[in-house]
Amino acid sequence: MKIVSAEIFSANIVLSERHNTKTGWRPIILRLMTDEGITGIGEVGLAYGAAHHGGVGALRDFVEGFVIGTDPFERETIFDALTRHTFWGGACGPVVNGAMSAIDIACWDIMGKALNMPVWKLLGGKINDNLRTYASQTQFGWNDGMDPCGSVEQYAAAAQRAVDEGYDAIKVDPVMIDEELGIQSPLSLKGALTREIVDRTVARMTAIRSAIGPDIDLILELHSLTSLTGGQRLVEALADLDLFMVEEAVNYNNAIPAKRLKERMPGTRMTGGERIFTRWQFREYLEDGSFDMIQPDFCLVGGITEGKKVCDMAHIHEVTVQGHVCGTPISTAAALHVEASIPNFEIHEHHIYSTLAGNRNICQQDLQPVKGRFAVPDAPGLGLDLDETFLRAHSNVITLS
C-alpha cells in the first residue's frame, strides 16, 4: 500500500451561530489517500491561537516532500524521516510537531480501516472503557455559545450546568477574564499578583465549590498566564477548596519553574503538557517529578505513535495521563483511542469547543459523552467520517499528489 495523494482542509468556522461571529476557530485537517482506495484523516492541533498558516505550510511541505509515495504502515520510518531530514523536525515545537501529528494520526486511521480494527485494538487492546470525563473551560458559560463569565454568580451557574449534565469533574480558568468580560492583560498576571486579582479568583472559585458541593472534582486552569510566584500564591489562597489538579501554573518554555513549584508545594497535584512536544521534551518534566498527571495533545505531541511513547514514559514514573483535547472530533477520537489503551489513564477532557455546533458538524459522527462518561469508538480506524459538504463549504482545500 502506498500514499498517492492528499487533501489539506484549511478551515474557518463559526462555532456558534447564536453569536454569528467567527471566534478564531481554524482547524487544519489532513486526508491521505492510498492506491488501494483507503483514506485516513488527521489534524494539526492549531485550531486556536495564531499559528494556522504556519501549520498549513508545514503540513504541505512535509506531505509533498516526505509522505506521498510511502507505505502508511511504516509509521516509524515516516516519523524518522520527518525528524531527521526536514532539519526543523529535529527540534520541538507546535507547528512542526503538529504537522507530524496529523500525518501520523492519518496513517493510524488508514491502518485501522485496512485491518478492519479500531485504533485502540492496534494499540494493544482496550484497558479502559466508559471513560471518566470532565467539563473543560466553564468560564465560557457551559451553554450553547461562548458567553464569558464575569460575576461569581455566573461562574457558579456555569459549573452547576455541567454538573446537572452528569459531569463529576469540571475545569475552570478564573483569572483570564476580568469583571468587564474582557481578557485580562497577560502582563498583569505575572509576578506576585495584586490583592484584587487574588481576591477575585478566590471569590469565583469559592462560589463554584459552594454551588457544586464537596463531591465534584474541581480543576484550576491557569493557562500559563501566571508565573512561579503568582501561581504559588493563588494555589495557597485556594488551599481550602480541595483542588483535584492545578493546570499550567507556570510557563513551560523550560522545566525549571515547574520543578520549583512542585518542590514548594509538594502536596498539590500539578498537571500540564499541551505545550510540551515529543518524548524528548517530556523526559525532563517526568524525571523532575514536576507533574502528577500529564496532558499531551496527540495532535501536537507527534501523533498517536509518539504520544503513546510519552504515556508509557509517564507510567514508568507513576504519572497518569489526560489527553489535551481542544480541536475537532479528530482530536477527540485520537485521545479516546490512546486513553482506552493505557493503564495510567486518569480522565478525559471535553472542551466547550467540542460542544458547539460548528465543531460538531465537521464529522458525520458526533462524539459526545453521556452523563460525564465517554464511550470509545469501535468502528475501524478512528471511527470518523468527514462531513464533506460542511467542511468544503468552510475550507480552502489544498490538493497534493
ROTOR-292968 format. One record per residue (C-alpha): residue number from 0; y, z, x; residue in one letter. Coordinates in Angstrom, 2 decimals. Example, Ala and Ser with C-alpha at 12.3 -4.5 7.8 and 13.67 -1.06 7.14 Angstrom:
(0 (-4.50 7.80 12.30) a)
(1 (-1.06 7.14 13.67) s)
This chain:
(0 (0.00 0.00 0.00) m)
(1 (3.49 -0.88 1.23) k)
(2 (7.00 -0.12 0.04) i)
(3 (8.58 -3.52 -0.62) v)
(4 (11.91 -2.76 -2.31) s)
(5 (14.15 -0.01 -3.59) a)
(6 (16.94 0.79 -6.01) e)
(7 (19.67 3.36 -5.46) i)
(8 (21.38 4.63 -8.60) f)
(9 (24.87 5.85 -7.69) s)
(10 (25.72 7.61 -10.94) a)
(11 (28.84 9.08 -12.50) n)
(12 (28.01 11.03 -15.64) i)
(13 (29.86 13.07 -18.27) v)
(14 (27.86 16.28 -18.51) l)
(15 (29.28 17.49 -21.79) s)
(16 (30.67 15.17 -24.47) e)
(17 (32.33 18.16 -26.12) r)
(18 (34.84 18.20 -23.29) h)
(19 (34.66 14.41 -22.82) n)
(20 (35.72 14.68 -19.21) t)
(21 (33.92 13.78 -16.02) k)
(22 (33.13 17.02 -14.23) t)
(23 (32.22 15.58 -10.86) g)
(24 (28.53 15.05 -11.71) w)
(25 (27.49 12.16 -9.47) r)
(26 (23.73 12.11 -8.89) p)
(27 (22.12 9.85 -6.29) i)
(28 (18.67 8.70 -7.39) i)
(29 (16.25 6.57 -5.39) l)
(30 (13.41 4.46 -6.75) r)
(31 (10.90 2.97 -4.31) l)
(32 (8.72 0.05 -5.37) m)
(33 (5.37 -0.84 -3.79) t)
(34 (3.36 -4.03 -3.51) d)
(35 (0.84 -2.54 -5.94) e)
(36 (3.41 -2.12 -8.69) g)
(37 (3.59 1.69 -8.38) i)
(38 (7.06 3.21 -8.17) t)
(39 (8.35 6.62 -7.18) g)
(40 (11.67 8.41 -7.70) i)
(41 (13.58 10.90 -5.57) g)
(42 (17.04 12.47 -5.43) e)
(43 (19.66 13.19 -2.80) v)
(44 (20.81 16.71 -3.70) g)
(45 (24.53 15.94 -3.63) l)
(46 (25.35 15.50 -7.32) a)
(47 (28.13 18.09 -6.99) y)
(48 (30.74 18.65 -4.30) g)
(49 (32.38 15.87 -2.30) a)
(50 (29.69 14.09 -0.28) a)
(51 (28.49 11.48 -2.80) h)
(52 (29.44 8.35 -0.88) h)
(53 (28.03 9.74 2.34) g)
(54 (24.71 10.42 0.59) g)
(55 (24.57 6.90 -0.85) v)
(56 (25.36 5.34 2.51) g)
(57 (22.84 7.39 4.47) a)
(58 (20.14 6.66 1.91) l)
(59 (20.83 2.94 2.05) r)
(60 (20.76 2.88 5.85) d)
(61 (17.53 4.85 6.04) f)
(62 (15.68 2.89 3.36) v)
(63 (16.71 -0.50 4.73) e)
(64 (16.10 0.38 8.35) g)
(65 (13.06 2.64 8.27) f)
(66 (11.30 2.78 4.90) v)
(67 (10.82 -0.71 3.46) i)
(68 (7.54 -2.06 4.83) g)
(69 (5.94 1.36 5.35) t)
(70 (2.98 3.00 3.62) d)
(71 (4.23 5.78 1.27) p)
(72 (1.13 7.83 2.08) f)
(73 (2.32 8.08 5.70) e)
(74 (5.00 10.65 4.94) r)
(75 (4.84 12.36 8.31) e)
(76 (5.28 9.04 10.12) t)
(77 (8.28 8.20 7.95) i)
(78 (9.80 11.67 8.46) f)
(79 (9.27 11.45 12.22) d)
(80 (10.95 8.04 12.36) a)
(81 (13.93 9.27 10.34) l)
(82 (14.18 12.34 12.56) t)
(83 (13.79 10.69 15.95) r)
(84 (15.02 7.12 15.59) h)
(85 (18.15 7.44 13.43) t)
(86 (19.91 9.64 16.04) f)
(87 (21.56 11.78 13.32) w)
(88 (18.23 12.80 11.84) g)
(89 (17.64 14.91 14.93) g)
(90 (20.32 17.35 13.75) a)
(91 (20.57 19.17 10.42) c)
(92 (22.96 18.50 7.56) g)
(93 (23.12 17.81 3.83) p)
(94 (23.90 14.08 3.97) v)
(95 (21.19 13.11 6.46) v)
(96 (18.56 15.54 5.21) n)
(97 (19.44 14.77 1.59) g)
(98 (18.62 11.11 2.19) a)
(99 (15.38 12.07 3.92) m)
(100 (14.54 14.33 0.97) s)
(101 (14.96 11.59 -1.62) a)
(102 (12.65 9.30 0.34) i)
(103 (10.00 11.99 0.78) d)
(104 (10.04 13.01 -2.90) i)
(105 (9.73 9.38 -3.99) a)
(106 (6.70 8.98 -1.69) c)
(107 (5.05 12.05 -3.26) w)
(108 (5.70 10.58 -6.71) d)
(109 (4.01 7.33 -5.65) i)
(110 (1.03 9.15 -4.16) m)
(111 (0.51 11.21 -7.28) g)
(112 (0.61 8.14 -9.50) k)
(113 (-1.71 6.20 -7.19) a)
(114 (-4.26 9.05 -7.22) l)
(115 (-3.64 9.96 -10.88) n)
(116 (-2.76 13.54 -9.94) m)
(117 (0.32 15.74 -10.32) p)
(118 (2.11 16.59 -7.09) v)
(119 (1.15 20.25 -7.36) w)
(120 (-2.53 19.30 -7.14) k)
(121 (-1.88 17.25 -3.99) l)
(122 (-0.11 20.29 -2.51) l)
(123 (-3.26 22.38 -2.83) g)
(124 (-3.50 23.31 -6.47) g)
(125 (-1.66 25.44 -8.98) k)
(126 (-1.42 29.08 -7.91) i)
(127 (1.39 29.81 -10.38) n)
(128 (1.93 28.60 -13.93) d)
(129 (4.31 29.65 -16.67) n)
(130 (6.95 30.28 -14.00) l)
(131 (9.44 33.08 -14.49) r)
(132 (12.91 31.54 -14.76) t)
(133 (16.47 32.84 -14.66) y)
(134 (19.64 31.54 -16.30) a)
(135 (21.93 30.42 -13.50) s)
(136 (25.75 30.41 -13.40) q)
(137 (26.55 32.22 -16.63) t)
(138 (30.19 32.44 -15.54) q)
(139 (30.45 28.99 -17.19) f)
(140 (29.68 30.38 -20.62) g)
(141 (25.98 29.52 -21.03) w)
(142 (26.64 27.28 -24.03) n)
(143 (26.80 23.53 -24.65) d)
(144 (29.78 22.99 -22.37) g)
(145 (31.32 24.22 -19.16) m)
(146 (33.51 27.00 -20.53) d)
(147 (34.65 29.24 -17.67) p)
(148 (34.73 32.96 -18.41) c)
(149 (37.87 34.99 -17.79) g)
(150 (37.65 38.25 -19.71) s)
(151 (34.97 40.87 -19.31) v)
(152 (34.01 40.25 -22.94) e)
(153 (33.33 36.57 -22.16) q)
(154 (31.12 37.47 -19.17) y)
(155 (29.15 39.90 -21.30) a)
(156 (28.77 37.44 -24.18) a)
(157 (27.54 34.62 -21.90) a)
(158 (24.92 36.88 -20.36) a)
(159 (23.82 38.05 -23.77) q)
(160 (23.39 34.44 -24.95) r)
(161 (20.97 33.81 -22.10) a)
(162 (19.02 36.99 -22.87) v)
(163 (18.86 36.01 -26.55) d)
(164 (17.18 32.75 -25.46) e)
(165 (14.42 34.76 -23.80) g)
(166 (15.52 35.00 -20.16) y)
(167 (14.76 38.31 -18.47) d)
(168 (16.93 37.49 -15.44) a)
(169 (20.39 35.97 -15.07) i)
(170 (22.67 34.96 -12.20) k)
(171 (26.45 35.07 -12.25) v)
(172 (29.32 34.47 -9.83) d)
(173 (32.02 36.97 -10.86) p)
(174 (34.53 36.06 -8.11) v)
(175 (35.06 32.29 -8.24) m)
(176 (37.12 32.22 -11.48) i)
(177 (40.39 34.09 -11.87) d)
(178 (41.83 35.57 -15.06) e)
(179 (43.70 32.34 -15.84) e)
(180 (40.37 30.44 -15.79) l)
(181 (41.24 28.64 -12.58) g)
(182 (39.20 28.52 -9.40) i)
(183 (40.12 31.47 -7.19) q)
(184 (41.72 30.42 -3.92) s)
(185 (38.96 30.46 -1.27) p)
(186 (41.30 31.98 1.29) l)
(187 (41.88 34.98 -0.98) s)
(188 (38.14 35.73 -0.93) l)
(189 (37.86 36.08 2.84) k)
(190 (38.23 39.32 4.76) g)
(191 (38.20 42.77 3.19) a)
(192 (39.34 41.57 -0.29) l)
(193 (42.14 43.08 -2.32) t)
(194 (41.58 46.01 -4.64) r)
(195 (42.46 43.69 -7.55) e)
(196 (39.57 41.31 -6.74) i)
(197 (37.12 44.16 -6.19) v)
(198 (38.09 45.90 -9.43) d)
(199 (37.91 42.65 -11.40) r)
(200 (34.44 41.93 -10.01) t)
(201 (33.19 45.43 -10.80) v)
(202 (34.58 45.25 -14.34) a)
(203 (32.89 41.92 -15.04) r)
(204 (29.55 42.96 -13.60) m)
(205 (29.63 46.33 -15.36) t)
(206 (30.30 44.61 -18.68) a)
(207 (27.32 42.32 -18.11) i)
(208 (24.99 45.18 -17.25) r)
(209 (26.16 47.13 -20.30) s)
(210 (25.51 44.11 -22.54) a)
(211 (22.05 43.16 -21.26) i)
(212 (20.73 46.65 -20.56) g)
(213 (18.75 48.02 -17.62) p)
(214 (15.60 45.90 -18.02) d)
(215 (17.14 42.47 -17.33) i)
(216 (17.34 41.47 -13.67) d)
(217 (20.85 40.64 -12.51) l)
(218 (21.58 38.38 -9.52) i)
(219 (25.00 38.47 -7.86) l)
(220 (26.06 34.97 -6.75) e)
(221 (28.89 34.73 -4.19) l)
(222 (28.60 31.06 -3.12) h)
(223 (29.52 31.96 0.48) s)
(224 (33.08 32.50 -0.75) l)
(225 (33.13 35.98 0.78) t)
(226 (32.79 36.83 4.46) s)
(227 (30.94 39.72 6.09) l)
(228 (33.43 42.49 5.30) t)
(229 (34.21 41.38 1.77) g)
(230 (30.60 40.68 0.89) g)
(231 (29.61 44.15 2.02) q)
(232 (32.49 45.72 0.13) r)
(233 (31.51 44.04 -3.14) l)
(234 (27.84 44.95 -2.83) v)
(235 (28.72 48.56 -2.11) e)
(236 (31.06 48.64 -5.10) a)
(237 (28.23 47.34 -7.33) l)
(238 (25.58 49.68 -5.99) a)
(239 (25.04 51.43 -9.34) d)
(240 (24.10 48.20 -11.17) l)
(241 (20.63 47.77 -9.62) d)
(242 (21.12 44.17 -8.48) l)
(243 (17.94 42.10 -8.24) f)
(244 (19.33 39.88 -5.45) m)
(245 (22.62 39.13 -3.72) v)
(246 (23.02 35.42 -3.00) e)
(247 (25.15 33.81 -0.29) e)
(248 (27.33 36.81 0.50) a)
(249 (28.38 35.23 3.82) v)
(250 (28.71 31.74 5.27) n)
(251 (25.59 30.14 6.75) y)
(252 (27.08 27.93 9.45) n)
(253 (25.31 30.32 11.80) n)
(254 (22.72 33.05 11.32) a)
(255 (24.62 35.99 12.82) i)
(256 (26.68 37.10 9.75) p)
(257 (23.58 37.11 7.52) a)
(258 (21.69 39.19 10.08) k)
(259 (24.56 41.68 10.43) r)
(260 (24.98 42.03 6.68) l)
(261 (21.29 42.77 6.24) k)
(262 (21.41 45.31 9.08) e)
(263 (24.38 47.05 7.46) r)
(264 (22.77 47.05 4.01) m)
(265 (19.00 47.20 4.56) p)
(266 (18.29 48.41 1.03) g)
(267 (19.97 45.39 -0.63) t)
(268 (17.82 42.35 -1.34) r)
(269 (19.53 39.29 0.15) m)
(270 (18.91 35.62 -0.56) t)
(271 (20.28 32.20 0.36) g)
(272 (19.26 28.84 1.72) g)
(273 (20.72 25.98 -0.30) e)
(274 (22.88 25.00 2.70) r)
(275 (20.18 25.55 5.32) i)
(276 (18.14 22.50 6.26) f)
(277 (14.67 21.86 7.72) t)
(278 (12.28 24.35 9.28) r)
(279 (14.37 24.45 12.46) w)
(280 (17.40 25.99 10.77) q)
(281 (15.36 28.36 8.58) f)
(282 (13.42 29.72 11.56) r)
(283 (16.20 31.95 12.88) e)
(284 (17.01 33.45 9.46) y)
(285 (13.35 34.31 8.90) l)
(286 (12.84 35.78 12.35) e)
(287 (16.03 37.86 11.97) d)
(288 (14.87 39.32 8.66) g)
(289 (18.12 38.20 7.01) s)
(290 (16.53 37.20 3.71) f)
(291 (14.19 38.86 1.24) d)
(292 (13.99 35.56 -0.66) m)
(293 (14.90 32.05 0.48) i)
(294 (16.32 29.25 -1.66) q)
(295 (15.56 25.87 -0.08) p)
(296 (16.78 22.87 -2.06) d)
(297 (13.91 20.37 -1.98) f)
(298 (16.41 17.52 -2.44) c)
(299 (18.28 18.64 0.70) l)
(300 (15.93 20.58 2.97) v)
(301 (13.98 17.46 3.95) g)
(302 (11.94 16.88 0.81) g)
(303 (8.73 18.32 -0.56) i)
(304 (6.90 17.88 2.75) t)
(305 (9.48 19.77 4.81) e)
(306 (10.22 22.23 2.01) g)
(307 (6.57 23.25 1.77) k)
(308 (6.55 23.94 5.51) k)
(309 (9.62 26.15 5.10) v)
(310 (7.90 28.04 2.28) c)
(311 (4.82 28.56 4.44) d)
(312 (7.00 29.88 7.28) m)
(313 (8.61 32.30 4.84) a)
(314 (5.19 33.50 3.72) h)
(315 (4.37 34.47 7.31) i)
(316 (7.40 36.78 7.23) h)
(317 (6.58 38.13 3.74) e)
(318 (9.66 36.44 2.30) v)
(319 (9.50 34.99 -1.20) t)
(320 (10.82 31.64 -2.46) v)
(321 (13.03 30.35 -5.24) q)
(322 (13.85 26.67 -5.01) g)
(323 (17.55 25.94 -5.31) h)
(324 (17.97 23.65 -8.32) v)
(325 (21.35 22.10 -9.03) c)
(326 (20.59 18.47 -9.74) g)
(327 (18.89 16.08 -12.12) t)
(328 (15.44 16.60 -13.69) p)
(329 (14.05 15.18 -10.42) i)
(330 (15.35 18.26 -8.59) s)
(331 (13.83 20.49 -11.26) t)
(332 (10.44 18.76 -11.05) a)
(333 (10.33 18.84 -7.25) a)
(334 (10.96 22.58 -7.27) a)
(335 (8.41 23.25 -10.02) l)
(336 (5.63 21.41 -8.19) h)
(337 (6.22 23.29 -4.94) v)
(338 (6.71 26.65 -6.64) e)
(339 (3.49 26.20 -8.57) a)
(340 (1.54 25.68 -5.36) s)
(341 (2.78 28.50 -3.10) i)
(342 (1.63 32.14 -3.04) p)
(343 (5.10 33.50 -2.28) n)
(344 (6.91 32.12 -5.35) f)
(345 (9.43 34.61 -6.79) e)
(346 (11.41 32.99 -9.61) i)
(347 (12.72 29.58 -10.73) h)
(348 (16.40 28.69 -11.13) e)
(349 (17.57 26.99 -14.32) h)
(350 (21.18 25.93 -13.72) h)
(351 (23.60 25.50 -16.59) i)
(352 (23.95 21.85 -15.49) y)
(353 (20.28 21.37 -16.39) s)
(354 (21.01 22.40 -19.98) t)
(355 (23.78 19.85 -20.62) l)
(356 (23.23 16.55 -22.42) a)
(357 (24.49 14.25 -19.68) g)
(358 (21.88 15.57 -17.26) n)
(359 (19.03 15.85 -19.74) r)
(360 (19.42 12.16 -20.66) n)
(361 (18.66 10.88 -17.13) i)
(362 (14.89 11.05 -17.65) c)
(363 (12.70 10.45 -20.66) q)
(364 (11.15 13.90 -20.24) q)
(365 (13.41 16.89 -20.94) d)
(366 (12.37 19.69 -18.59) l)
(367 (13.49 22.96 -20.19) q)
(368 (12.00 26.46 -20.06) p)
(369 (10.76 28.23 -23.17) v)
(370 (11.81 31.87 -23.54) k)
(371 (12.58 32.14 -19.85) g)
(372 (9.31 30.60 -18.65) r)
(373 (8.71 27.12 -17.23) f)
(374 (5.56 25.05 -17.59) a)
(375 (4.73 22.81 -14.63) v)
(376 (4.32 19.07 -15.39) p)
(377 (0.69 17.93 -15.41) d)
(378 (1.30 14.16 -15.52) a)
(379 (0.68 12.11 -12.36) p)
(380 (3.29 12.33 -9.62) g)
(381 (6.41 14.25 -10.53) l)
(382 (5.66 13.67 -14.22) g)
(383 (9.00 11.97 -14.88) l)
(384 (10.21 8.55 -16.02) d)
(385 (13.82 7.44 -15.74) l)
(386 (15.71 6.58 -18.90) d)
(387 (16.62 3.08 -17.74) e)
(388 (19.17 2.36 -20.45) t)
(389 (21.12 5.57 -19.95) f)
(390 (21.02 5.60 -16.16) l)
(391 (22.00 1.96 -15.69) r)
(392 (24.90 2.40 -18.11) a)
(393 (26.27 5.18 -15.91) h)
(394 (25.41 3.91 -12.42) s)
(395 (26.27 1.42 -9.77) n)
(396 (22.80 0.12 -8.84) v)
(397 (22.13 -0.99 -5.26) i)
(398 (19.03 -3.15 -4.80) t)
(399 (17.31 -3.24 -1.40) l)
(400 (14.43 -5.41 -0.23) s)
